[in-house]
Amino acid sequence: MKKWYEALFENYARKYDEEVFVRGTLGECDFIEKEISHDKSIRILDVGCGTGRHVIELARRGYNVTGIDLSKTQLARAKEKAEEAGADVKFLLLDARELPFRNEFDAAIMLCEGGFPLMETDEMNYKILEGVARALRSPGRFIFTTLNGLFPLYHSVEEFMAEGAEEGKATYRSNTFDLMTFRDHNITTIIDDVGNKVEVRSNERYYIPSEITWLLKSLGFKDIGIFGAKLGEFSREHKLTTEDFEMLVVTSF
């Protein structure tokens, strides 16, 4: 039986590219460029690249990029888009929990919940971080976003999702946030690329800053910076607060 994140992305690529949360690509890539000092000699890995929006834009800007994802449909769309853009990107069908790379990349990105923190257990989420750590060589830079565990302590996730909903786009209902596990269980509904209504029972892990800091330190990462992740406006100037739905994490070896 397919896991919820496999079923959701089985035929959800063109529609995915129309969602609200994918509209900040240019600004996010500006931030990535700044963090890697505009060094076009390095190799960049995108974990959970989806339809390739970040790697394609980075390739257009002259960077050597590789994108991995678990979804065949998303990767197929990513390849189409890369060809249309004339962007040279290497795409690989891989499970983020089983990354085969060792000391091959100088930077890694994992944005918009690119696998982490969608896994069923904390151990599986940790395996993704472990894989990224192995894939990077020193000095290596790691930039990712994840769900901010401080947010649901002060706000209703369901109300937040409803406020940002647009007609014909993904919706979320019956949200239940578990204080013991920091997991939000909800029913996610989309209209897929062929017009079918798809409903899945999703299960996402929210993290608090001290957890992320400990997890990264256990893998040898240093200089851990955690900020508020604002769509298309990533910046070290955005202090993380309880108002931020996501956190932006920047770290290195």
N, C-alpha and C positions, 0 to 999 in steps of 0.2 A: 504493500500500500504506500502511495506517495506521501511524503511529508507535506505539510501545508505550504511551505515555501517552494516546493517543487511543483505542486498542483497550481499554485497561483501564477507562476511564471511560465507555465507550459505553453500558452499561446497568448502571451501578453507582452508584446514588444512595441508595436506601433502605437497602441493605446497608452502604453507606459510612457512613451515619449511625449504624450500630450498632458501628463499629470502636472499639477502645480509644483511639486517638489523637485522637478528637474530643470527649472527655469533659471537657475543661478550658475550655470556652467562657466560662463566667461569670467565672472568675478572670482569664482573658486579657483580657476586655473591661474588667474593673476596672482592669487595668494600662494599657490603651489610654486609658481616660478620664483617668487620672491624668497620663499623658504629654501629653495635649492640654489639660490644665488644665480639664477639664469644660466646654469652650467649645462650646456647642451652635449657635453661629453659623457654624461652619466646615463645609466640604465634605470628606467622607472617601471615598477610593477603595480598594476591596478588590480586589487583583489575584489572580486565581485563587481566586475566592470559593467555588467548589464548590457545595455545597447551601445556602450562605448563612448558616451558623451565626453568624459574627461580625457580618455586616452586619445581619442580622435582630435580633440582640440589641441592637446599637447603635441601630438605628432605634427599637426598643421603648423605649430610654432617651432618645429625643428628638433623635437626630443625623441629619443630612442625609447619606445614604450611597448610593454607587453600587457595584455588584458586577459584575465582568467574569469570564468564564470561556470556555474553548474547548469545553466539553462541553454539548451541547444537553440531554442527560439530566439532568445535574447542575443546570443552570439551571432546567429545568422543575420539578424537585423544589424548588428554592429558591423559586420563585414560589409554589408550592403552600403551602409552609411560611410564607412571608411573609403570604399571604392569611389563613391559619389564625390567625396571630399578630396580625393587624390592623396589620402593620408596613408602612410606606411606604418601599419600596426600589426603586431603579431598577436593573434587571438588563440587561446587554448581552452578546451573544454576540461575543466578541472574542479574538483571539490576543494574548497578553501581549507577544509580540515586536513587535507592530505597533500599539501604543497610539496613538490618534488625538488625544489630549488635549494641549493646550498651556496651561500656567499656569491650570488650571481648579480645582485642588484644593489644600486647605490641609494635608492629611495623607493618607498612603497606608499601607495595611497589606498584608502578603503573608505569610500564616502557613501552617504545615503544608505546606511545599513547594508553595506556590501558583504552580506554573509553574517558578520558579527553585528548585532547580537540576536540573530534569528534562530539559532540552534536550540535544540530541545533541553540541553543541560549546560550548566556552567563549564563542565569539563570540555564539552565540544566547542564552546566559544573560546576557551583557553587554547585549544589545539590550533585554532586559527591564528591567534597571536604568536604561538610557538612557531608555526610555519613561516610567518612573516619574519620573525627574528632569525630563523635559519637562512632565509632567502637573502637577507641583507648582509653586505660586507661592511666592515668598519673603515671609516666612519659612515654610518648609514642613517638616513632620515626617514621617519615614519609619520604620516599625517592621516588621521582618520576621524570620523564622526561616529558617535553612538548616542543612544537615548539617555537623557539626563534623569537620573533617579530622583533628583530633588523636585522636578516638575510635578509629578503626580501626588506628592505629599501636600501640595498647595492648590492643585487644580484638578478638574475632571478631564481626563484624557478624552472621553467621549464627546464632551462639549467642545473641547479644543478642535477635535477633528471635524465636528459638525460645522463649526464656524468657518473653517477653511474649505469646506466641500464645494465643488462646482458640479453643475448638472452633467451627467454622463461620465463622471470621473469616479474614482474609488471612494467607497464609503465604509465607515466602521461603526459597529453598534454592539450593544451588550458588553461593553467594556467592563472588566472586573480586574482591579489591581490588587495583587496579593502582597501584603506588607511583609510576609515571611520570606518570600522568594524574590520580591521586586520584579514580578512578571505580570504583564498585562495580557489577559486573555480576551479576545474579541472575535466577532464575526466580520470578516473583511469581504466586501462584495465589489466585483469589478464586471465590466462588460469587456469580453476578450476581443481579439482581433477579427473574429468572424461573427461577432454579434451575440455570442452566448453569454448569459448571466452566470457568473462563477462565484460561489460562496465558499470560503474556507474558514476554519476555526484557527485563528493565528495565536501565537504564543511568543511574545517578545520580552527580552530581558532588559530592564533598565539598570543603569549602573550609577553609583555615586562616585564623586571624584577620588575619594580615598581608596576605593576598590580598584579603579583603573590605575592609580599610581602604584599600588602594591603589585598588581598583576604585571605591569611593565617592568618594575624594578626586579621582580623575580626572574625576568628574562634577560636582565642585563642592560635594559634601557636606562638612560640618564637624561638630565635636563628636560624633565617632563612638564610641559605647559598645557593647561586645560582652560579653555575659553568658551564663551557662548557661541554657538554655531548659528549664524544668521544667513539665511538663504542668499547666495550670491555675494555675500559681503563678509567673507571670512577675514578675521583680523585678530591680532594679539591685543588689540585695544578693547575688545569686548569681554569684559569680566563676566564669568559665569554667574548666573543668578537663578533663582527659582522660577523666573519667567521664561527661561530658555528650554525649549522642548528637546533640543539636542545639544551635546557638548562637542567642541572641536578639540582634538588632542594632537599635540605636536611633540615628538620626542626623537631621540637619537641615541646611537651607541657612543 
